[in-house]
Amino acid sequence: SQQTEIIDWDYCMVAAGCNFGVFHKWGESLWFPTIHEVARPEGSWPHIDERFLEGRRRHILEEYAAIQKLNEKSATILVVGAGFIGVEWITELEHF
């Protein structure tokens, strides 16, 4: 097509097959817990110790709460990727 299409969204999730966060100093990723103690203070979730099951559980619950807020305002969510993580997330969002 010769016409540019613009797609608006409130939340974008790219699940394109990489579990290493290339834009973060420590390679932090939402998909895997931050386990190195020296990386935690500089991480996106320094208040959560994901080395333990309870910390990982709290992080997941925080993410669900953020998505629930998006749902309450009828936000649009864009998920990019059709691998395991992308399909899992879109299924969760559809049946949340």
N, C-alpha and C positions, 0 to 999 in steps of 0.2 A: 504494500500500500504506500502511496505517496504522502499520506496524511499522518502526522504525529499524534499518537494517542497518549493522553495524560491520565494517570491513575493516581487518585488520592487515597491515603490511608492514615490512620491514627497510630498504628503500631506495625512495624515491619520486622519479620523474623526471617533471616536468611539461613537456611539449613542446607548448605550446598556441599556437604561432605567433608568439612574440616572441623576437627575438634580443638584446634589450637587458635586462640584469639590473637590474630596477627596485629591488631591495633592496640593491644594492651602490653605494657612493659614486661609482664610476667607470662604472657600468653594465656591469661585467664579466659575461661569460657563458661558460659551458663550451663553447659552440659556436664562438666566435670568439676568436682569439688576442688577448691584451692587448699592444698595440703601443706605447702611450705610455710612455716611460721613467719619467716622473713617477708614473704609476699603478702600476707594477710593485711597488714596496716595500709598497704598501697592498693589493695584490691577494691573492687566495686561493692563488696559486702564485708567490710572489716569487722562489723559487729557480730558476724556469724562464724563459728569455728566448725568448718565442714569436715574436719578430720574425724569427727564423731557423728554417729547416726542422727542424734538429736539436732545437731547443727545443720546437717543436710536436709532434714525434715523441715526445719524452720525456714530454710531458704526456699524450698519448694512451695511451702505455704505462702510465703511472701509473694512469689511469682503468681500463684493462683489468685491472691488478693488483688494484685495489679491488673490481671486479666479480667477479674470480676468487675472492677471499676470501669474498665473499657466497655464491658457488656452493659453495664447500667446506663451508660450514655449512648448506647447503640453505635459504638465506634466501629470503624472498618479496620480489619486486620489482614495484612498481606503476608503470606507464608511462601517463601521461595525454596524449592527443593522437594524432590519426590523420593528421597531415600528414607531410611528408617526413621530418623529424627523428624523430618518434615512431615511424613505421613502420620507419625505418632502424634505430633502437635496438632495437625489439622483435625485429626479424629477427636482429640481431647477438646479442642475448641468447639467442634460441632456438637458434642454431647456434654458440654460443661454445665 
